[in-house]
Amino acid sequence: MRTSQRNLLRILIATVGLCILVVLFYRLGPQNILALFRQIGWAFLGVVLIYGVQELVRALAVFECLAPESRPAFKKVVHIRLIGEAVRAVTLTGPFLAEPTRAWFIKREGVRASEAVAATVGEYVLNGLVSALLTIAAVLNLFNYVEVPKELRVAGSVLLYGSLGYLAIAIVLVRKRSSVAETIAKTVGRRGTLPRLMVLQVVAHGLVLLETYWALTSMGVTSSIFTTSIAEILTKLANVAFVGMTEGAYAFLFHALGLPAAAGFTLSLVKRLRSFALAVVGLGSLALISGRSSENP
């Protein structure tokens, strides 16, 4: 596909997404959504802070993946995490561009390219592994102890089998001892690093859950920790969609959980806005690193 065609396709997808966003906004009630935004008010800074701490935890995980003799200062790893967040938020490409960007900036700090890629991919894979385990546990718990509507059971089943598939692929790659898998395994398994990394990833996921609970509570939406956990896990699949579709999926899943659909729509927008807030910090980090590089060629 030519560059012009790809650009046209991106513009078309973005336009369709924005149209869906506007339609949802008016169907769910502008007054309801604006009231939720007014309700959250300055508590939005708490959302940004919690997500920022989560990024610090994941930066520490990347730092642990790097060899002590070659790793850059932790402050620089944090800057690089924020730069990746800026790329993810601005380009709406998820990890597909953000993670290679992070690996490239780590390489620029004097780390070997293979180690930079292994550390970045290793941290991301472990995060996905913990996410898959938590998803499996949450969905099984949901199916066993809660009367689940048909549409919610379908969404839960997709996540359950997708998570099982993720674990199966990881096991197959390890058993085949592929070069990529071995490099990652050596990186995360260095000197007992793996247990620390797993703890860090559990903490990171806990912070994302706390962020969702804080946002819903600040909006005045009554939600238990269990319901918040289910909502957060079920909406993970929605986060890979483009603007408009993500908000629609949040609204649908919240309605299926017995929560206000407008709250799901608003929560998705709040998460998008906090990513842009951190993106501003990330772009500032990029300018800082670039400025120092030019001063010290």
Number of C-alpha atoms within 10 A of each C-alpha: 6 7 8 9 10 11 12 12 12 12 12 12 15 15 14 16 20 16 14 17 19 13 14 19 21 12 10 16 13 14 12 16 21 14 14 20 20 13 16 21 12 11 17 21 13 16 24 20 15 21 23 18 14 21 20 20 21 24 24 20 29 26 23 22 27 21 16 9 7 12 22 18 10 15 13 18 23 21 23 24 28 28 27 26 28 25 24 21 21 14 11 17 14 18 16 11 14 22 22 16 21 26 23 17 23 26 18 14 16 12 20 14 15 13 22 27 23 25 28 26 22 25 27 17 15 19 20 16 18 18 18 22 15 16 25 21 12 19 19 14 13 18 14 10 8 9 9 15 11 10 12 19 16 12 15 25 16 14 21 21 14 16 20 16 13 16 16 12 12 14 13 12 14 16 11 10 13 12 11 15 20 15 18 23 17 16 24 26 15 13 8 9 15 19 11 14 25 18 12 21 25 17 15 23 19 14 19 19 21 19 23 24 23 19 22 20 16 21 22 13 15 13 15 11 12 12 17 21 21 21 22 21 21 24 24 15 17 17 18 14 17 17 22 25 19 25 28 24 21 29 25 20 23 25 16 18 17 11 18 19 22 27 24 25 25 25 22 23 18 19 19 17 16 21 23 19 17 21 21 18 17 23 19 16 20 19 13 12 16 12 11 11 12 8 8 7 5
